[in-house]
Amino acid sequence: MGGKTYPVLSRRQIEGFIAEGRSIFIINQYVIKADPWLKYHPGGEKSILHMVGRDATDEVTALHSLEAQQQMTRYRIGRIEGRWSNFIPPIQGGKFRPLLDNEDPDNDSGECDPYSTETSSALSSRDPSPVFDSAGPTIRNRRAADGVLPSAVSTSSVSSVEPDDDGMSYLDTITKEKTSLDLEKYPSLDFGTQDAIVTKYRDLGRRIEAAGLYRCNYWAYAIEATRYSLLFGLAFLFLHWGWYVTSAVFLGAVWHQLVFTAHDAGHMGITHDFHTDSVIGIIIADFLGGLSIGWWKHNHNVHHIVTNAPEHDPDIEHMPFLAVSHRFFQNMRSTYYDRVMEYDAVAKMTLKVQPYTYYILLLFGRLNLYRLSWEYLIMGKGPRKGTAWWHRWLELAGHVFFWSWYGYGVLYKSIPTGGDRFLFFLISHMVPMPVHAQICLSHFAMSTSDLGPHESFPQKMLRTTMDIDCPQWLDFFHGGLQFQAIHHLFPRIPRHNLRRTQKLVQEFCNEVGIPYALYGFVDGNKQVVGTLAEVSRQAAILAKCQKVIAKSDDPIHGHHH
């Protein structure tokens, strides 16, 4: 470092830089200009763009190794004094004023962010599922919210719809009620409260590190490797015997298990070395599974930054097949996919039945991952320069290898008939479905609210993520994904240490007053399907609203002139 000093930059100066299109954020009171490394970032540029104008200290610390954090010091251009009040990033719709030539850059008129936006929908309560009975969650330190349930905005709302509002008043009513329930259940968003939460969260991080919970248990991975080898061996043994269905089941079970270690490697949770864990991830995901770990990193890093935000989080953007929030009825533009998620005729039809089609769609989730992987690799969306430039080529080699052993060696050469090949393909791809269910389970039933730019990172992660309570002997089946709330707070903790971390996180939640959502596996699924059913009902009510509007505008049947 050499004791280098940096100029103090005012809020107005930083706003002016961002207005010029620069990617500026704050880490530990230092101003970072990320533009030079946007195209080199192994996690993709969009995870950085969602931090522009914000204090990214906790996000950067959670997702990056100490070595990567040290590298970021090269991009410091200044420092700030005092507490930083977050802007809304441009990618999320934030507006920034250029710094005028005759303007005093040190004149910070108003320390509060003038560019606030309306909050988004928040999922705080839901109706019973039409598939399951009503569920009762186990919530730590959580007070039941009083007031009107979102679903209580029912058909009676139709009669109060104003003409020409296209049903927007109904959607606005849901948004306000859900947001109010979230604000009631979670700690205040004032700076003092949120700063205290951040302080205790950082203290918790130091306690976790001191307890050695970042150290990987390699004996645990020896057991994992033994399990993978046994499943693989049985799959090929049954294939040799001609028991094709049984072989397909065991191969699907291998893929189900391998996903967990690929997830660990993608977060540098095994060796904590970027390239070593990347190669482990590529071998598992690309060579053995036919999926791109590079695509997954780009997708997953954004998910960790903007968890459960309907406009931004790709993990909940499944239109036209699924919607977990009424906000998807508004033809929103996805900032991740750079396209409008249209609420069209197809979506209106599929969302009606989404509580019933949910698990069926999950059975074919792996096929969609192939498409996304190929698009990422063929289009060269990953970094082409920098330390990770060669990862794409290794991944492409991995896909050639995968389709050689699976597509040619197994499906074509080892199975004699087209019918058996199709059945083998179908079963081997459907068996890993619990992985997709587990990922959805962690978030689909949780809040989709945007409570504004001043909500702390730990509060947002705990508000948008649930954990699943299961016996320790079942940890191998869930693969660490049952501790998603803990994982979102500390993504680089090796999964075999997450159960030990849980008690510390529960203590933290009790201390700061943030609800820790902990459901049983069955109850968690009830909540997810109940959420999907609630959104389906809201879609039906919106359709009735729009019919009322259409009639009021009809000069023959209506009274609106």
C-alpha positions as CSV (number, residue, x, y, z in Angstrom):
1,M,0.0,0.0,0.0
2,G,2.9,2.3,0.8
3,G,0.7,4.6,2.9
4,K,-1.0,6.1,-0.1
5,T,-3.4,8.8,0.7
6,Y,-6.7,9.3,-1.2
7,P,-8.7,12.5,-1.6
8,V,-12.0,12.8,0.2
9,L,-14.8,12.7,-2.3
10,S,-18.2,14.3,-1.6
11,R,-21.5,12.6,-2.2
12,R,-22.1,15.1,-5.0
13,Q,-18.9,14.3,-6.8
14,I,-19.6,10.6,-6.6
15,E,-23.1,11.2,-8.0
16,G,-21.5,13.1,-10.9
17,F,-19.1,10.3,-11.6
18,I,-22.0,7.8,-11.8
19,A,-24.0,10.2,-14.0
20,E,-21.1,10.0,-16.4
21,G,-21.6,6.2,-16.6
22,R,-18.8,5.2,-14.2
23,S,-19.3,2.2,-11.9
24,I,-18.6,3.6,-8.5
25,F,-19.2,1.9,-5.1
26,I,-17.9,2.1,-1.6
27,I,-15.9,-0.5,0.3
28,N,-14.7,0.2,3.9
29,Q,-15.0,3.9,3.4
30,Y,-13.0,3.9,0.1
31,V,-14.4,4.8,-3.2
32,I,-13.9,2.1,-5.9
33,K,-14.1,2.7,-9.6
34,A,-14.8,-0.7,-11.1
35,D,-14.9,0.2,-14.8
36,P,-11.5,-1.3,-15.7
37,W,-12.4,-4.7,-14.4
38,L,-16.0,-5.0,-15.3
39,K,-15.3,-7.2,-18.4
40,Y,-12.7,-9.3,-16.4
41,H,-14.9,-10.1,-13.4
42,P,-15.4,-13.9,-13.3
43,G,-18.8,-13.4,-11.6
44,G,-20.0,-11.2,-14.4
45,E,-20.5,-7.5,-14.7
46,K,-24.2,-7.3,-13.5
47,S,-23.4,-8.3,-10.0
48,I,-21.1,-5.2,-9.9
49,L,-23.7,-3.0,-11.6
50,H,-26.2,-3.7,-8.8
51,M,-23.7,-2.2,-6.3
52,V,-23.1,1.1,-8.1
53,G,-23.7,4.0,-5.7
54,R,-23.9,1.7,-2.7
55,D,-21.8,0.7,0.2
56,A,-20.8,-2.8,-0.9
57,T,-18.6,-3.7,2.0
58,D,-20.7,-6.6,3.3
59,E,-21.6,-8.0,-0.1
60,V,-17.9,-7.9,-1.2
61,T,-16.7,-9.4,2.1
62,A,-19.3,-12.2,1.9
63,L,-18.6,-13.3,-1.7
64,H,-14.9,-12.7,-2.2
65,S,-11.7,-14.2,-0.8
66,L,-9.2,-12.0,1.1
67,E,-7.0,-12.1,-2.0
68,A,-9.7,-10.8,-4.2
69,Q,-10.6,-8.1,-1.7
70,Q,-6.9,-7.1,-1.7
71,Q,-6.9,-6.9,-5.5
72,M,-9.8,-4.4,-5.3
73,T,-7.6,-1.9,-3.5
74,R,-5.9,-1.2,-6.9
75,Y,-9.2,0.5,-8.0
76,R,-9.5,3.0,-5.2
77,I,-9.9,6.6,-6.4
78,G,-10.8,8.3,-3.1
79,R,-12.4,7.9,0.3
80,I,-15.5,9.2,2.1
81,E,-16.0,10.6,5.5
82,G,-19.0,9.6,7.7
83,R,-21.8,7.3,7.0
84,W,-22.7,6.6,3.3
85,S,-26.3,6.8,2.3
86,N,-26.9,4.4,-0.6
87,F,-28.1,5.5,-4.0
88,I,-30.4,3.3,-6.1
89,P,-28.1,1.9,-8.8
90,P,-28.7,2.9,-12.4
91,I,-29.4,-0.7,-13.4
92,Q,-32.3,-0.6,-10.9
93,G,-33.7,2.7,-12.2
94,G,-31.7,5.2,-10.1
95,K,-31.4,8.7,-11.5
96,F,-28.2,10.7,-11.2
97,R,-27.4,14.4,-11.8
98,P,-24.3,15.3,-13.8
99,L,-21.9,17.6,-12.0
100,L,-22.1,21.0,-13.7
101,D,-19.0,23.0,-14.6
102,N,-19.9,25.9,-12.3
103,E,-21.1,23.7,-9.4
104,D,-19.3,23.4,-6.1
105,P,-18.6,19.6,-5.9
106,D,-18.2,19.8,-2.1
107,N,-21.8,21.1,-1.7
108,D,-23.7,18.0,-0.6
109,S,-27.2,19.4,-0.5
110,G,-29.0,16.9,1.7
111,E,-27.4,13.7,2.9
112,C,-30.5,11.7,2.3
113,D,-30.9,9.9,-1.0
114,P,-33.2,12.1,-3.1
115,Y,-33.9,9.3,-5.5
116,S,-36.1,7.0,-3.6
117,T,-38.6,4.7,-5.3
118,E,-41.8,3.0,-4.2
119,T,-41.3,-0.2,-2.5
120,S,-42.1,-3.4,-4.3
121,S,-44.3,-6.3,-3.2
122,A,-43.5,-8.1,0.0
123,L,-44.6,-11.6,0.7
124,S,-45.6,-11.6,4.4
125,S,-48.5,-14.0,4.5
126,R,-50.2,-16.4,2.2
127,D,-53.3,-18.6,1.8
128,P,-53.4,-22.3,2.3
129,S,-52.2,-24.4,-0.6
130,P,-54.9,-26.1,-2.8
131,V,-52.6,-29.1,-2.9
132,F,-51.5,-29.2,0.7
133,D,-53.3,-28.4,3.9
134,S,-52.4,-25.1,5.7
135,A,-48.9,-25.1,7.1
136,G,-47.5,-23.8,10.4
137,P,-44.0,-22.5,10.2
138,T,-41.5,-22.6,13.0
139,I,-40.3,-19.0,13.3
140,R,-37.6,-17.8,15.7
141,N,-38.3,-14.6,17.5
142,R,-41.1,-13.8,15.1
143,R,-44.3,-11.9,16.0
144,A,-47.4,-12.8,13.9
145,A,-48.4,-9.9,11.8
146,D,-51.8,-8.5,12.4
147,G,-53.9,-6.8,9.7
148,V,-55.5,-7.6,6.4
149,L,-54.1,-10.6,4.5
150,P,-53.0,-9.8,1.0
151,S,-55.5,-12.3,-0.3
152,A,-58.3,-10.4,1.5
153,V,-58.0,-7.9,-1.4
154,S,-60.5,-10.1,-3.2
155,T,-63.4,-9.7,-5.7
156,S,-64.8,-6.9,-3.6
157,S,-62.0,-4.8,-4.9
158,V,-63.3,-5.1,-8.4
159,S,-66.2,-2.8,-7.8
160,S,-63.9,0.0,-6.6
161,V,-61.6,-0.1,-9.7
162,E,-61.3,3.3,-11.3
163,P,-61.9,3.3,-15.1
164,D,-58.8,3.5,-17.3
165,D,-56.4,2.3,-14.6
166,D,-56.0,-1.1,-16.3
167,G,-56.2,-2.8,-12.9
168,M,-53.2,-1.0,-11.5
169,S,-55.0,0.2,-8.4
170,Y,-55.6,-3.4,-7.4
171,L,-51.9,-4.3,-7.8
172,D,-50.9,-1.1,-5.9
173,T,-53.2,-2.1,-3.1
174,I,-51.6,-5.6,-2.8
175,T,-48.1,-4.0,-2.9
176,K,-48.9,-1.5,-0.1
177,E,-50.4,-4.1,2.1
178,K,-47.6,-6.6,1.7
179,T,-45.0,-4.0,2.2
180,S,-46.7,-2.8,5.3
181,L,-46.7,-6.3,6.7
182,D,-43.0,-6.6,6.0
183,L,-42.2,-3.3,7.6
184,E,-44.1,-4.4,10.7
185,K,-42.3,-7.7,11.1
186,Y,-38.7,-6.6,10.5
187,P,-36.5,-4.1,12.3
188,S,-36.8,-0.4,11.4
189,L,-35.0,0.8,8.4
190,D,-33.6,3.9,10.2
191,F,-29.8,4.3,10.0
192,G,-29.2,3.7,13.7
193,T,-31.1,0.3,13.7
194,Q,-29.5,-0.9,10.4
195,D,-26.0,0.2,11.4
196,A,-26.4,-1.7,14.7
197,I,-27.4,-4.9,12.7
198,V,-24.4,-4.5,10.4
199,T,-22.0,-4.1,13.4
200,K,-23.3,-7.3,15.0
201,Y,-23.3,-9.1,11.7
202,R,-19.6,-8.2,11.2
203,D,-18.9,-9.3,14.8
204,L,-20.6,-12.6,14.0
205,G,-18.4,-13.0,10.9
206,R,-15.3,-12.6,13.1
207,R,-16.6,-15.2,15.6
208,I,-17.3,-17.6,12.8
209,E,-13.8,-17.2,11.4
210,A,-12.2,-17.6,14.9
211,A,-14.2,-20.8,15.4
212,G,-12.6,-22.2,12.3
213,L,-15.8,-22.6,10.4
214,Y,-14.2,-21.5,7.2
215,R,-11.8,-24.4,7.3
216,C,-12.9,-27.2,4.9
217,N,-13.4,-30.7,6.3
218,Y,-11.7,-32.7,3.6
219,W,-12.6,-36.0,5.2
220,A,-16.2,-35.0,4.6
221,Y,-15.4,-34.6,0.9
222,A,-13.7,-38.0,0.9
223,I,-17.1,-39.5,2.1
224,E,-18.8,-37.5,-0.7
225,A,-16.4,-38.8,-3.3
226,T,-17.0,-42.3,-2.1
227,R,-20.7,-41.9,-2.4
228,Y,-20.4,-40.4,-5.9
229,S,-18.1,-43.3,-7.0
230,L,-20.5,-45.9,-5.6
231,L,-23.5,-44.4,-7.4
232,F,-21.6,-44.0,-10.7
233,G,-20.4,-47.6,-10.4
234,L,-23.9,-48.9,-9.8
235,A,-25.2,-46.9,-12.7
236,F,-22.7,-48.4,-15.2
237,L,-23.1,-51.9,-13.6
238,F,-26.9,-51.9,-14.2
239,L,-26.3,-50.4,-17.7
240,H,-24.0,-53.3,-18.5
241,W,-26.7,-55.8,-17.2
242,G,-29.3,-54.1,-19.4
243,W,-31.3,-52.8,-16.4
244,Y,-31.8,-49.4,-18.1
245,V,-34.4,-47.9,-15.8
246,T,-32.4,-48.8,-12.7
247,S,-29.2,-47.5,-14.3
248,A,-30.9,-44.2,-15.2
249,V,-32.1,-43.7,-11.6
250,F,-28.6,-44.2,-10.2
251,L,-27.1,-41.8,-12.8
252,G,-29.7,-39.2,-12.0
253,A,-28.8,-39.7,-8.3
254,V,-25.1,-39.0,-9.2
255,W,-26.1,-35.7,-10.8
256,H,-28.3,-34.8,-7.9
257,Q,-25.3,-35.3,-5.5
258,L,-22.7,-33.6,-7.7
259,V,-24.6,-30.4,-7.9
260,F,-23.9,-29.8,-4.2
261,T,-20.1,-30.0,-4.6
262,A,-20.2,-27.9,-7.8
263,H,-22.1,-25.3,-5.7
264,D,-19.4,-25.4,-3.0
265,A,-16.7,-25.0,-5.6
266,G,-18.5,-22.1,-7.3
267,H,-18.4,-20.2,-4.0
268,M,-14.7,-21.2,-3.4
269,G,-15.9,-23.2,-0.4
270,I,-13.5,-26.1,-0.8
271,T,-9.9,-25.0,-1.2
272,H,-10.7,-21.3,-1.1
273,D,-8.4,-20.9,-4.1
274,F,-10.1,-19.3,-7.1
275,H,-8.5,-21.4,-9.9
276,T,-8.4,-24.7,-8.0
277,D,-12.1,-24.5,-7.0
278,S,-13.0,-23.3,-10.5
279,V,-11.4,-26.4,-12.0
280,I,-13.1,-28.6,-9.5
281,G,-16.4,-26.9,-10.5
282,I,-15.7,-27.3,-14.2
283,I,-14.9,-31.0,-13.9
284,I,-18.1,-31.7,-11.9
285,A,-20.5,-29.4,-13.7
286,D,-19.2,-29.5,-17.3
287,F,-17.4,-32.8,-17.7
288,L,-19.7,-34.9,-15.6
289,G,-22.9,-33.0,-15.7
290,G,-23.0,-31.1,-19.0
291,L,-23.8,-27.8,-17.4
292,S,-21.7,-24.6,-17.4
293,I,-20.3,-23.6,-14.0
294,G,-19.4,-20.2,-15.6
295,W,-23.0,-19.5,-16.5
296,W,-24.0,-20.6,-13.0
297,K,-21.6,-18.1,-11.4
298,H,-22.9,-15.2,-13.5
299,N,-26.4,-16.2,-12.6
300,H,-25.8,-17.1,-8.9
301,N,-23.7,-14.0,-8.0
302,V,-26.5,-11.7,-9.1
303,H,-29.0,-13.9,-7.1
304,H,-26.9,-13.4,-4.0
305,I,-26.8,-9.6,-4.5
306,V,-30.5,-8.9,-5.3
307,T,-32.2,-12.0,-3.8
308,N,-35.9,-12.3,-4.6
309,A,-36.1,-9.0,-6.5
310,P,-38.6,-9.7,-9.3
311,E,-37.0,-7.4,-11.7
312,H,-33.4,-8.4,-11.0
313,D,-33.0,-12.0,-9.5
314,P,-32.9,-14.6,-12.3
315,D,-33.7,-17.4,-9.8
316,I,-37.3,-16.2,-9.5
317,E,-37.8,-15.1,-13.1
318,H,-39.6,-18.0,-14.7
319,M,-42.3,-16.3,-16.8
320,P,-44.5,-17.4,-18.5
321,F,-44.5,-20.6,-16.5
322,L,-44.3,-19.5,-12.9
323,A,-44.7,-16.2,-11.0
324,V,-44.1,-15.8,-7.2
325,S,-45.3,-12.2,-7.1
326,H,-48.2,-10.2,-8.5
327,R,-45.6,-7.7,-9.9
328,F,-45.0,-10.1,-12.7
329,F,-48.4,-9.1,-14.1
330,Q,-46.9,-5.7,-15.0
331,N,-44.8,-6.7,-18.0
332,M,-41.6,-6.0,-16.1
333,R,-38.2,-5.9,-17.7
334,S,-35.6,-8.3,-16.4
335,T,-32.3,-6.5,-15.8
336,Y,-30.6,-9.9,-15.9
337,Y,-32.0,-11.2,-19.2
338,D,-32.4,-7.7,-20.7
339,R,-35.9,-8.5,-22.0
340,V,-39.5,-7.8,-21.0
341,M,-41.2,-10.7,-19.1
342,E,-44.5,-10.4,-20.8
343,Y,-47.7,-11.1,-19.0
344,D,-49.3,-12.4,-22.2
345,A,-52.0,-14.9,-23.1
346,V,-49.7,-17.9,-22.5
347,A,-48.7,-16.6,-19.0
348,K,-52.3,-15.9,-18.1
349,M,-53.1,-19.5,-18.9
350,T,-50.1,-21.2,-17.3
351,L,-50.3,-19.1,-14.1
352,K,-53.8,-20.2,-13.5
353,V,-52.6,-23.8,-12.9
354,Q,-49.1,-23.1,-11.5
355,P,-49.8,-24.6,-8.1
356,Y,-50.5,-27.9,-9.9
357,T,-47.8,-27.8,-12.6
358,Y,-45.0,-26.6,-10.3
359,Y,-43.5,-30.0,-9.5
360,I,-44.1,-31.2,-13.1
361,L,-42.0,-28.3,-14.4
362,L,-39.3,-29.0,-11.9
363,L,-38.9,-32.5,-13.4
364,F,-37.6,-30.8,-16.6
365,G,-35.5,-28.1,-15.0
366,R,-32.3,-29.7,-16.1
367,L,-33.2,-29.3,-19.8
368,N,-33.5,-25.5,-19.3
369,L,-30.1,-25.4,-17.7
370,Y,-28.6,-27.0,-20.8
371,R,-30.1,-24.2,-22.9
372,L,-28.8,-21.5,-20.6
373,S,-25.3,-23.1,-20.5
374,W,-25.0,-23.4,-24.2
375,E,-26.1,-19.8,-24.7
376,Y,-23.5,-18.6,-22.2
377,L,-20.6,-20.6,-23.7
378,I,-21.4,-20.2,-27.4
379,M,-22.1,-16.5,-27.2
380,G,-18.9,-16.0,-25.1
381,K,-20.7,-14.2,-22.3
382,G,-18.0,-15.0,-19.8
383,P,-14.7,-13.1,-19.3
384,R,-12.4,-13.4,-22.4
385,K,-9.5,-11.6,-20.7
386,G,-8.0,-11.6,-17.3
387,T,-7.3,-14.5,-15.0
388,A,-10.3,-16.5,-16.0
389,W,-10.0,-16.1,-19.8
390,W,-9.2,-19.9,-20.3
391,H,-12.2,-21.1,-18.2
392,R,-14.6,-20.9,-21.2
393,W,-12.3,-23.1,-23.4
394,L,-12.0,-25.7,-20.6
395,E,-15.8,-25.7,-20.2
396,L,-16.3,-26.1,-24.0
397,A,-14.0,-29.1,-23.8
398,G,-16.0,-30.4,-20.9
399,H,-19.2,-30.3,-22.9
400,V,-17.7,-32.2,-25.7
401,F,-16.5,-34.8,-23.2
402,F,-19.9,-35.0,-21.6
403,W,-21.9,-35.6,-24.7
404,S,-19.2,-38.1,-25.9
405,W,-19.6,-40.3,-22.8
406,Y,-23.3,-39.7,-22.1
407,G,-24.8,-38.9,-25.4
408,Y,-22.7,-41.3,-27.6
409,G,-21.2,-43.8,-25.1
410,V,-24.3,-44.4,-22.9
411,L,-27.4,-43.4,-24.9
412,Y,-26.3,-44.4,-28.4
413,K,-23.8,-47.3,-28.0
414,S,-25.0,-48.9,-24.8
415,I,-28.8,-48.9,-25.2
416,P,-30.1,-50.7,-28.3
417,T,-33.6,-49.2,-29.0
418,G,-34.8,-45.7,-29.5
419,G,-37.6,-46.2,-26.9
420,D,-35.2,-47.3,-24.2
421,R,-32.9,-44.4,-25.0
422,F,-35.7,-41.9,-24.6
423,L,-36.8,-43.5,-21.4
424,F,-33.2,-43.6,-20.0
425,F,-32.7,-39.9,-21.0
426,L,-36.1,-38.9,-19.4
427,I,-35.5,-40.8,-16.1
428,S,-31.9,-39.7,-15.6
429,H,-32.9,-36.1,-16.1
430,M,-36.0,-36.3,-13.8
431,V,-34.4,-38.0,-10.8
432,P,-32.3,-34.8,-9.9
433,M,-35.6,-32.9,-9.5
434,P,-35.2,-32.5,-5.7
435,V,-32.3,-30.1,-6.3
436,H,-34.6,-27.7,-8.2
437,A,-37.2,-28.1,-5.6
438,Q,-34.7,-27.3,-2.9
439,I,-33.5,-24.1,-4.6
440,C,-37.0,-22.9,-5.1
441,L,-38.0,-23.9,-1.6
442,S,-35.5,-21.5,-0.1
443,H,-36.9,-18.4,-1.7
444,F,-40.3,-18.8,-3.4
445,A,-42.3,-18.5,-0.2
446,M,-40.3,-15.6,1.2
447,S,-40.5,-11.8,0.7
448,T,-40.2,-10.3,-2.7
449,S,-40.2,-6.8,-1.3
450,D,-37.8,-3.9,-2.1
451,L,-37.7,-2.0,1.1
452,G,-35.4,0.6,-0.3
453,P,-31.6,1.1,-0.6
454,H,-31.0,1.5,3.1
455,E,-31.9,-2.0,4.2
456,S,-28.8,-3.8,5.4
457,F,-27.3,-6.8,3.7
458,P,-27.9,-9.2,6.6
459,Q,-31.5,-8.1,7.1
460,K,-32.3,-8.5,3.4
461,M,-30.8,-12.0,3.2
462,L,-32.8,-13.2,6.2
463,R,-36.0,-11.6,4.9
464,T,-35.8,-13.2,1.5
465,T,-34.5,-16.7,2.4
466,M,-35.7,-19.6,4.5
467,D,-33.9,-22.6,6.1
468,I,-35.2,-26.1,6.2
469,D,-35.1,-28.1,9.4
470,C,-34.1,-31.7,8.9
471,P,-32.3,-34.4,10.9
472,Q,-28.5,-34.5,10.5
473,W,-28.5,-37.9,8.9
474,L,-30.4,-36.3,5.9
475,D,-27.8,-33.6,5.3
476,F,-26.3,-35.6,2.5
477,F,-29.7,-35.5,0.6
478,H,-30.1,-31.7,1.0
479,G,-26.4,-31.1,0.3
480,G,-26.2,-27.9,2.5
481,L,-29.0,-26.2,0.5
482,Q,-31.2,-26.6,3.6
483,F,-29.2,-23.9,5.2
484,Q,-29.8,-21.2,2.6
485,A,-30.3,-18.4,5.0
486,I,-27.0,-19.1,6.7
487,H,-25.4,-19.6,3.3
488,H,-26.6,-16.3,2.0
489,L,-25.1,-14.5,5.1
490,F,-21.8,-16.3,4.7
491,P,-21.6,-17.9,1.2
492,R,-18.0,-19.1,1.5
493,I,-18.4,-21.3,4.6
494,P,-18.0,-25.0,3.5
495,R,-21.3,-26.7,3.6
496,H,-20.3,-29.3,6.1
497,N,-19.8,-26.5,8.7
498,L,-23.2,-24.9,8.1
499,R,-25.0,-26.9,10.8
500,R,-22.5,-25.7,13.4
501,T,-22.9,-22.2,12.1
502,Q,-26.7,-22.3,12.5
503,K,-26.7,-21.8,16.3
504,L,-24.5,-18.7,16.0
505,V,-26.9,-17.3,13.3
506,Q,-29.9,-18.0,15.5
507,E,-28.3,-16.2,18.4
508,F,-27.6,-13.2,16.1
509,C,-31.2,-13.1,14.8
510,N,-32.6,-13.2,18.4
511,E,-30.2,-10.4,19.4
512,V,-31.0,-8.0,16.5
513,G,-34.7,-8.9,16.2
514,I,-34.7,-10.3,12.7
515,P,-37.0,-13.2,12.2
516,Y,-35.2,-16.4,11.3
517,A,-37.5,-18.5,9.1
518,L,-37.1,-22.2,9.7
519,Y,-39.6,-24.7,8.2
520,G,-39.8,-28.4,8.0
521,F,-39.4,-29.8,4.5
522,V,-43.0,-30.6,4.1
523,D,-44.2,-27.3,5.6
524,G,-41.8,-25.4,3.5
525,N,-43.2,-27.0,0.4
526,K,-46.7,-26.1,1.6
527,Q,-45.7,-22.5,1.8
528,V,-44.3,-22.5,-1.7
529,V,-47.3,-24.0,-3.3
530,G,-49.5,-21.7,-1.2
531,T,-47.6,-18.7,-2.6
532,L,-48.1,-19.9,-6.1
533,A,-51.8,-20.4,-5.4
534,E,-52.1,-16.9,-4.0
535,V,-50.5,-15.4,-7.1
536,S,-52.9,-17.4,-9.3
537,R,-55.9,-16.0,-7.3
538,Q,-54.5,-12.5,-7.7
539,A,-54.2,-13.0,-11.5
540,A,-57.9,-14.1,-11.6
541,I,-59.0,-11.1,-9.6
542,L,-56.9,-8.8,-11.9
543,A,-58.7,-10.3,-14.9
544,K,-62.0,-9.5,-13.3
545,C,-60.8,-5.9,-12.6
546,Q,-59.9,-5.5,-16.3
547,K,-63.3,-6.9,-17.4
548,V,-65.0,-4.2,-15.2
549,I,-62.8,-1.6,-16.8
550,A,-63.5,-2.9,-20.3
551,K,-67.3,-2.8,-19.6
552,S,-67.1,0.8,-18.2
553,D,-65.3,1.9,-21.4
554,D,-67.9,0.1,-23.6
555,P,-70.3,2.8,-24.9
556,I,-73.0,0.2,-25.2
557,H,-72.7,-1.8,-22.0
558,G,-70.9,0.7,-19.8
559,H,-71.6,4.1,-18.3
560,H,-68.3,5.8,-19.0
561,H,-68.4,8.5,-21.6
